[in-house]
Amino acid sequence: MNSIAKAATFNAPNIDQSDLYDREFHEWLKSNPGGTFSQYSVQDIVNKLKQGGKHHTLGAKLHGVEWSKSGLPFYKRLRRLADTPRYARICDYGCGSLRIGVHYIKQHNAGCYYGLDVTRDFIDQGVELAGDILHKRRAQVGTISQDLEKAVKFDADLLFAANLVSHVHPEEIETFYANIKRIVHRPNGVILLHVVEHPFMVRYQKSGWAWPLDFFDKKMQPFQRVETDFLRYFHKAGYFMNGYILVYKRPSASVSLTKNMAHFAKDKYREHKYRRKLQLQARTQD
């Protein structure tokens, strides 16, 4: 594993920031009974995007970079950490407007991408920006509330969550980790989490939480962390925090022998089908 940068804290606020941040959410709940914090927190972003506003990771108007290029560096980093074959199935959990997902769609075989997000508003912007490539590559997209079971049946080899984990409200944490582990249910399946770390839990903005690394490890069990990729450290709301990509792998022992054998046979079939396709393409070119 890479060395872990040490985090420090200074001048931590004494005010209960969570209480201040959640007041508006509780007001919102009065007119949206049964709603979740994730639904509430995306609404402001959706409204701003519809009005032509800019965002760092969502929509067509990004700060300082073109949509088609904005997700490429992060995509390359994910590929370096988990260089899956073209026939591997990828789940983009929190796909947003597909700025990272579109590169997986382009590079992987048709039918090998499934993108999920809280709202169709983000996804629909990505579909429009990507043009007809989603149709050509048979990429699937949907919302977590309506399409989670389809994503589970998709049988993903790898799931990644970029710019998402730090925005999951503590009350939705158990659901989040249960969902991603259900989606990657195959032996040796890989999950990459883009996280914000601090030695103890801190809330550094309305929708921003940092946690200790061992917190993520506990929530990801029986998955085991196999790599810790340091991104950067930053200071916000009186805290020094670290950004990481954590790479987790599901041990074969956590899956029954029958399922291990079934997945092994399925993997061999996918590989054979892919190699057969390459052979046919080579003959056509000759």
C-alpha positions in Angstrom: 0.0 0.0 0.0 1.0 3.6 -0.5 2.1 5.6 2.5 -0.7 7.4 4.2 -0.4 11.1 4.7 -1.0 12.2 8.3 -3.9 14.5 9.0 -3.9 17.3 11.6 -6.6 19.4 13.1 -6.5 23.0 14.4 -9.0 25.6 15.5 -11.9 23.2 15.1 -15.2 25.0 15.4 -17.1 24.8 18.7 -20.5 25.5 17.1 -22.7 22.5 16.3 -22.4 22.8 12.6 -24.6 19.7 11.9 -27.5 21.4 13.7 -27.1 24.5 11.6 -26.7 22.6 8.3 -29.7 20.3 9.0 -32.2 23.0 9.9 -33.0 23.7 6.2 -33.2 19.9 5.6 -35.8 19.5 8.4 -37.8 22.4 6.9 -37.7 20.7 3.5 -39.0 17.5 5.1 -42.2 19.2 6.2 -43.2 19.5 2.5 -41.4 16.3 1.4 -42.3 13.7 4.1 -40.3 10.5 3.8 -37.6 12.2 1.7 -33.8 11.6 2.2 -31.0 14.0 2.7 -29.4 12.9 -0.6 -32.7 13.8 -2.4 -32.7 17.2 -0.6 -29.1 18.0 -1.2 -29.1 17.4 -4.9 -32.1 19.7 -5.4 -30.2 22.9 -5.2 -27.6 21.6 -7.7 -30.3 20.5 -10.1 -31.9 23.9 -9.9 -28.6 25.7 -10.5 -27.8 23.5 -13.5 -31.2 24.1 -15.0 -30.5 27.8 -14.7 -27.2 27.4 -16.6 -25.0 27.4 -13.5 -21.5 25.9 -13.3 -20.4 23.0 -11.1 -17.1 21.3 -10.5 -18.2 17.8 -11.5 -21.8 17.9 -12.8 -23.5 19.2 -15.9 -22.2 20.7 -19.1 -20.7 23.9 -17.6 -17.8 22.8 -15.5 -15.3 25.1 -13.8 -12.3 25.5 -16.0 -12.5 22.4 -18.2 -14.6 20.9 -21.0 -17.0 18.1 -20.1 -15.5 15.6 -22.5 -12.0 16.0 -20.9 -12.9 16.6 -17.3 -13.2 13.0 -16.2 -10.3 11.6 -18.2 -7.5 12.1 -15.5 -9.7 10.4 -12.8 -10.6 7.6 -15.3 -6.9 6.9 -16.0 -6.2 6.8 -12.3 -9.0 4.3 -11.7 -7.7 2.2 -14.6 -4.2 2.2 -13.1 -5.6 1.0 -9.8 -7.8 -1.7 -11.3 -6.9 -2.4 -15.0 -9.9 -4.6 -15.9 -10.2 -6.3 -19.3 -12.5 -4.8 -21.9 -15.2 -7.5 -21.2 -15.4 -6.7 -17.5 -18.6 -5.2 -16.3 -18.4 -1.7 -14.7 -20.9 -0.1 -12.3 -20.6 3.7 -11.9 -22.3 4.3 -8.5 -23.1 8.1 -8.4 -22.5 8.4 -12.2 -23.7 12.1 -12.3 -23.5 13.4 -15.8 -21.2 10.6 -17.0 -18.0 12.7 -17.2 -16.0 9.6 -15.9 -18.4 6.9 -17.0 -18.3 8.0 -20.7 -14.6 6.9 -20.9 -15.5 3.4 -19.5 -18.3 3.2 -22.1 -15.9 4.0 -24.9 -13.2 1.6 -23.8 -15.2 -1.4 -22.7 -17.3 -3.8 -24.7 -20.9 -3.0 -25.5 -23.2 -3.8 -22.6 -20.5 -3.5 -20.0 -21.5 -0.3 -18.2 -24.2 0.5 -15.7 -24.5 4.0 -14.2 -26.6 4.8 -11.2 -27.4 8.1 -9.5 -30.0 9.6 -7.1 -31.7 11.7 -9.8 -32.3 11.4 -13.5 -31.6 15.1 -13.9 -27.8 14.6 -13.7 -28.0 11.4 -15.8 -30.1 13.0 -18.6 -27.6 15.8 -19.0 -24.8 13.2 -19.4 -26.8 11.2 -21.9 -27.3 14.4 -23.9 -23.6 15.3 -23.7 -22.5 11.8 -24.7 -24.6 11.7 -27.8 -25.4 8.3 -29.4 -22.5 6.5 -27.8 -24.7 5.1 -25.0 -27.0 3.6 -27.5 -24.2 2.2 -29.7 -22.4 0.7 -26.7 -25.6 -0.5 -25.0 -24.7 1.4 -21.8 -27.4 1.2 -19.1 -28.3 4.0 -16.7 -30.9 4.4 -13.9 -31.7 5.8 -10.5 -30.7 4.0 -7.3 -34.3 4.1 -6.0 -35.8 2.4 -9.1 -33.0 0.4 -10.7 -30.9 -1.0 -7.9 -32.1 -4.6 -8.5 -31.2 -4.3 -12.2 -27.7 -3.2 -11.2 -27.4 -6.2 -8.9 -28.4 -8.6 -11.7 -25.9 -6.8 -14.0 -23.2 -8.8 -12.1 -20.5 -6.1 -12.0 -16.8 -7.0 -11.8 -15.9 -3.5 -10.6 -17.8 -0.6 -9.0 -16.4 2.9 -8.5 -17.9 5.8 -6.6 -16.2 9.1 -7.4 -17.0 12.4 -5.6 -19.8 10.7 -3.7 -18.8 8.9 -0.5 -18.0 12.1 1.4 -21.5 13.4 0.6 -23.4 10.5 2.1 -25.3 11.6 5.2 -24.6 9.5 8.3 -28.3 8.4 8.4 -27.9 6.9 4.9 -24.5 5.3 5.4 -25.7 1.7 6.1 -27.9 1.8 3.0 -25.0 3.1 0.9 -22.5 0.3 1.9 -25.2 -2.4 1.7 -26.1 -1.3 -1.9 -22.5 -1.3 -3.3 -21.7 -4.6 -1.7 -24.8 -6.2 -3.1 -23.9 -4.9 -6.6 -20.4 -6.4 -6.4 -21.4 -9.9 -5.2 -19.0 -11.9 -7.3 -15.7 -13.4 -5.8 -12.7 -11.1 -6.4 -15.0 -8.3 -7.3 -13.4 -4.8 -6.9 -14.8 -1.6 -5.4 -13.0 1.7 -5.6 -14.1 4.4 -3.2 -13.1 8.1 -3.5 -13.1 9.2 0.1 -12.2 12.1 2.5 -10.3 11.0 5.6 -9.8 12.5 9.0 -8.7 10.8 12.3 -12.2 11.4 13.7 -15.5 12.1 11.9 -16.0 15.7 11.0 -18.6 17.5 8.9 -16.9 20.2 6.9 -19.8 21.5 4.8 -23.5 21.1 4.4 -23.0 17.9 2.5 -19.4 16.8 3.4 -18.2 14.3 5.9 -14.7 12.9 6.6 -14.1 9.6 8.4 -11.1 7.6 9.7 -9.7 5.0 7.3 -10.7 2.2 9.6 -14.3 3.3 9.5 -14.4 2.6 5.8 -12.7 -0.8 6.3 -15.3 -1.8 8.9 -18.2 -0.8 6.6 -16.7 -2.6 3.7 -16.4 -6.0 5.4 -16.0 -8.7 4.2 -14.2 -6.8 1.4 -10.6 -6.2 2.2 -8.6 -3.1 1.4 -5.8 -4.0 -1.0 -4.5 -0.5 -1.9 -4.6 3.1 -0.6 -4.0 5.7 -3.2 -3.3 9.2 -1.8 -4.8 12.0 -3.8 -4.2 15.3 -1.9 -4.6 17.0 1.5 -6.7 20.1 2.0 -7.9 22.4 4.7 -11.6 23.3 5.2 -13.8 24.4 8.1 -10.8 24.4 10.5 -9.6 20.8 9.6 -6.8 19.2 7.6 -8.2 16.3 5.6 -6.9 13.8 3.1 -8.4 12.6 -0.2 -7.8 8.9 -1.1 -9.0 6.3 -3.5 -9.4 3.1 -1.5 -9.3 -0.2 -3.4 -11.3 -3.1 -1.9 -11.6 -6.7 -3.1 -14.2 -9.3 -2.2 -12.4 -12.5 -1.0 -13.4 -15.7 -2.7 -13.9 -17.2 0.7 -16.8 -14.8 1.3 -18.8 -16.5 -1.5 -20.1 -20.0 -1.5 -18.1 -22.7 -3.5 -21.1 -23.1 -5.9 -21.1 -19.4 -6.7 -17.4 -19.4 -7.0 -17.6 -22.1 -9.6 -20.5 -20.5 -11.4 -18.6 -17.1 -11.6 -15.4 -18.9 -12.8 -17.3 -20.5 -15.6 -19.0 -17.2 -16.5 -15.6 -15.4 -16.6 -14.1 -18.1 -18.9 -17.1 -17.8 -21.2 -16.8 -14.0 -21.3 -13.0 -14.2 -22.0 -13.5 -16.8 -24.7 -16.3 -14.7 -26.4 -14.0 -11.7 -26.3 -11.0 -13.5 -27.8 -13.2 -15.0 -30.5 -14.4 -11.6 -31.4 -10.8 -10.3 -31.7 -9.9 -13.3 -33.9 -12.9 -12.6 -36.3 -11.9 -8.9 -36.4 -8.3 -9.9 -37.3 -9.5 -12.2 -40.1 -11.7 -9.5 -41.5 -8.8 -7.1 -41.6 -6.6 -9.6 -43.4 
